[in-house]
Amino acid sequence: MILSDFHCHTAFSSDSDTAPELMVEQAIRLGLRYLCITDHMDYLFPTQYEQTFTFDVAEYQDKLVRLKERYRGQITLLTGVELGLRNEPDICPPCQSYYRSLVHDYPWDFLIGSTHVLEKIDPYYPEYWQQHSAADGMLAYFESILENIRSYDMFQVYGHLDYLVRYLPVDTKDYHYPDYLDLFDEIFKLLIAQGRGIEVNTAGYKYGLPYAHPRPELLRRYRELGGEILTIGSDAHKPEHIAYDYKRAGEMLLSLGFRYYTIFQNQKPEFLPL
């Protein structure tokens, strides 16, 4: 049974208006033992968009300290952040510097690395797909993940590895994953060698996909290569999406041969039985 949600967002993220305490209270109602709030920090997010995806870290840390005390004994509340990693040559160095300072200056339990922007475009918007076919757009996204793993050293797991499938400009939201298996082998081998992992992001189910992110075939390959670090998160932006479709996710992981999942406290992994 999965008792942790290690990816969720609150009003500290530009795309949520939910008070953190509402997420905590929902997690308690669902019987979770651990909740890690991982609000968006996308430094140098493209200025053409209205949202900034940054927040006041000192205010966040202060809020979480107070909530930890308020809900002590009911749930273990952990401090996290989802870092938006960038591979553009002029953006990568300042992002590296900013994120290293962020990690050094504040106490974090857990840090997700994610790709939300590449080529200075958020692929959520049609302009990215006006420049790419579905296949080429997915390839550029996966290549950026590999580059970011090589460039950034301050995260524990890479988030929602194939979430870009949600925004493909085709009626059937799917991709021919065998075309990218060599690239994913590189991604998985590098993460494993670095002692880092990946997440199972159940928002794929919420978006109507038949799988969580990444798809089961990729999770199976990660395990075959020796991957063990696997956090589980809903990517919830509202209380009702906390621990979304966890029963389905747990059954899927067991069918692939996984027996444990991972939580982090003080950036150190702990393994819990599924």
TAHUPE-V289747 format. One record per residue. N is the residue number from 1. RES is the residue in three letters. SS is DSSP state (H for helix, E for strand, C for the rest). PSI is psi as a letter, one per 20 degrees, with the letter a starting at -180 (999 if undefined). OMEGA is omega as a letter, one per 40 degrees, with the letter a starting at -180 (999 if undefined). Layout:
BEGIN
n=(N,N)
res=(RES,RES)
ss=(SS,SS)
psi=(PSI,PSI)
omega=(OMEGA,OMEGA)
END
This chain:
BEGIN
n=(1,2,3,4,5,6,7,8,9,10,11,12,13,14,15,16,17,18,19,20,21,22,23,24,25,26,27,28,29,30,31,32,33,34,35,36,37,38,39,40,41,42,43,44,45,46,47,48,49,50,51,52,53,54,55,56,57,58,59,60,61,62,63,64,65,66,67,68,69,70,71,72,73,74,75,76,77,78,79,80,81,82,83,84,85,86,87,88,89,90,91,92,93,94,95,96,97,98,99,100,101,102,103,104,105,106,107,108,109,110,111,112,113,114,115,116,117,118,119,120,121,122,123,124,125,126,127,128,129,130,131,132,133,134,135,136,137,138,139,140,141,142,143,144,145,146,147,148,149,150,151,152,153,154,155,156,157,158,159,160,161,162,163,164,165,166,167,168,169,170,171,172,173,174,175,176,177,178,179,180,181,182,183,184,185,186,187,188,189,190,191,192,193,194,195,196,197,198,199,200,201,202,203,204,205,206,207,208,209,210,211,212,213,214,215,216,217,218,219,220,221,222,223,224,225,226,227,228,229,230,231,232,233,234,235,236,237,238,239,240,241,242,243,244,245,246,247,248,249,250,251,252,253,254,255,256,257,258,259,260,261,262,263,264,265,266,267,268,269,270,271,272,273,274)
res=(MET,ILE,LEU,SER,ASP,PHE,HIS,CYS,HIS,THR,ALA,PHE,SER,SER,ASP,SER,ASP,THR,ALA,PRO,GLU,LEU,MET,VAL,GLU,GLN,ALA,ILE,ARG,LEU,GLY,LEU,ARG,TYR,LEU,CYS,ILE,THR,ASP,HIS,MET,ASP,TYR,LEU,PHE,PRO,THR,GLN,TYR,GLU,GLN,THR,PHE,THR,PHE,ASP,VAL,ALA,GLU,TYR,GLN,ASP,LYS,LEU,VAL,ARG,LEU,LYS,GLU,ARG,TYR,ARG,GLY,GLN,ILE,THR,LEU,LEU,THR,GLY,VAL,GLU,LEU,GLY,LEU,ARG,ASN,GLU,PRO,ASP,ILE,CYS,PRO,PRO,CYS,GLN,SER,TYR,TYR,ARG,SER,LEU,VAL,HIS,ASP,TYR,PRO,TRP,ASP,PHE,LEU,ILE,GLY,SER,THR,HIS,VAL,LEU,GLU,LYS,ILE,ASP,PRO,TYR,TYR,PRO,GLU,TYR,TRP,GLN,GLN,HIS,SER,ALA,ALA,ASP,GLY,MET,LEU,ALA,TYR,PHE,GLU,SER,ILE,LEU,GLU,ASN,ILE,ARG,SER,TYR,ASP,MET,PHE,GLN,VAL,TYR,GLY,HIS,LEU,ASP,TYR,LEU,VAL,ARG,TYR,LEU,PRO,VAL,ASP,THR,LYS,ASP,TYR,HIS,TYR,PRO,ASP,TYR,LEU,ASP,LEU,PHE,ASP,GLU,ILE,PHE,LYS,LEU,LEU,ILE,ALA,GLN,GLY,ARG,GLY,ILE,GLU,VAL,ASN,THR,ALA,GLY,TYR,LYS,TYR,GLY,LEU,PRO,TYR,ALA,HIS,PRO,ARG,PRO,GLU,LEU,LEU,ARG,ARG,TYR,ARG,GLU,LEU,GLY,GLY,GLU,ILE,LEU,THR,ILE,GLY,SER,ASP,ALA,HIS,LYS,PRO,GLU,HIS,ILE,ALA,TYR,ASP,TYR,LYS,ARG,ALA,GLY,GLU,MET,LEU,LEU,SER,LEU,GLY,PHE,ARG,TYR,TYR,THR,ILE,PHE,GLN,ASN,GLN,LYS,PRO,GLU,PHE,LEU,PRO,LEU)
ss=(C,C,C,E,E,C,C,E,C,C,C,C,C,C,C,C,C,C,C,H,H,H,H,H,H,H,H,H,H,C,C,C,C,E,E,E,E,E,E,E,E,C,C,C,C,C,C,C,C,C,C,C,C,C,C,C,H,H,H,H,H,H,H,H,H,H,H,H,H,H,C,C,C,C,C,E,E,E,E,E,E,E,E,E,C,C,C,C,H,H,H,H,H,H,H,H,H,H,H,H,H,H,H,H,H,C,C,C,C,E,E,E,E,E,C,C,E,E,C,C,E,E,C,C,C,H,H,H,H,H,C,C,C,H,H,H,H,H,H,H,H,H,H,H,H,H,H,H,H,H,H,C,C,C,C,C,E,E,C,C,C,C,H,H,H,H,H,C,C,C,C,C,C,C,C,C,H,H,H,H,H,H,H,H,H,H,H,H,H,H,H,H,H,C,C,C,E,E,E,E,E,C,H,H,H,H,C,C,C,C,C,C,E,C,C,H,H,H,H,H,H,H,H,H,C,C,C,C,C,E,E,E,E,C,C,E,C,C,H,H,H,C,C,C,C,H,H,H,H,H,H,H,H,H,H,C,C,C,C,E,E,E,E,E,E,C,C,E,E,E,E,E,E,C)
psi=(p,p,j,q,o,k,o,r,q,a,i,i,q,h,k,q,k,p,p,h,h,h,g,g,h,g,h,g,h,i,j,q,h,p,p,o,p,m,q,p,n,n,p,k,q,p,i,i,q,h,q,h,l,r,r,o,h,g,g,g,g,g,g,h,g,h,h,g,g,h,j,p,i,h,q,o,p,q,p,r,q,o,p,o,q,q,i,p,h,i,h,g,g,h,g,g,g,g,h,g,g,g,h,h,i,q,p,q,h,p,p,p,p,q,o,h,p,q,k,k,q,o,i,h,q,h,h,g,i,i,i,q,r,g,g,h,g,g,g,h,g,h,h,h,g,g,g,h,h,h,h,p,j,j,r,h,q,p,q,m,h,k,i,h,h,h,j,q,l,q,g,o,n,r,q,n,h,h,i,j,h,h,g,h,g,g,g,g,h,g,g,g,h,i,k,r,a,r,q,o,o,j,i,g,g,h,j,j,q,j,r,r,p,r,q,h,h,h,g,g,h,g,g,h,i,j,p,h,o,o,r,p,q,i,k,p,i,q,h,i,j,p,k,p,k,h,g,g,g,g,h,g,g,h,h,i,j,q,i,q,r,q,r,p,p,k,k,p,q,q,p,q,q,999)
omega=(a,a,a,i,a,i,i,a,i,a,i,i,a,a,i,i,a,i,a,a,i,i,a,a,i,i,i,i,a,i,i,i,a,i,i,i,a,a,a,i,i,a,a,i,a,a,i,a,a,a,a,a,i,a,i,a,i,i,i,a,i,i,a,i,a,i,i,i,a,a,i,a,i,a,i,a,a,a,i,i,i,a,i,a,a,a,i,a,a,a,a,a,i,i,i,a,a,a,i,i,i,a,a,a,a,i,i,i,a,i,i,i,a,i,i,a,i,a,i,i,i,a,i,a,a,a,i,a,i,a,a,i,i,a,a,i,i,i,i,i,a,i,i,i,i,i,a,i,i,a,a,a,a,i,a,i,i,a,i,a,a,a,a,i,i,a,i,a,i,a,i,a,i,i,a,a,i,i,a,a,i,i,i,i,i,i,a,a,a,i,a,i,a,a,i,a,a,i,i,a,a,i,i,i,a,a,i,i,i,a,i,i,e,a,a,a,i,i,i,a,i,i,i,a,i,a,a,a,a,i,a,a,a,a,a,i,i,a,a,i,i,i,a,i,a,i,i,a,a,i,i,a,i,a,i,i,i,i,a,i,a,i,i,i,a,i,i,a,i,a,a,a,i,999)
END
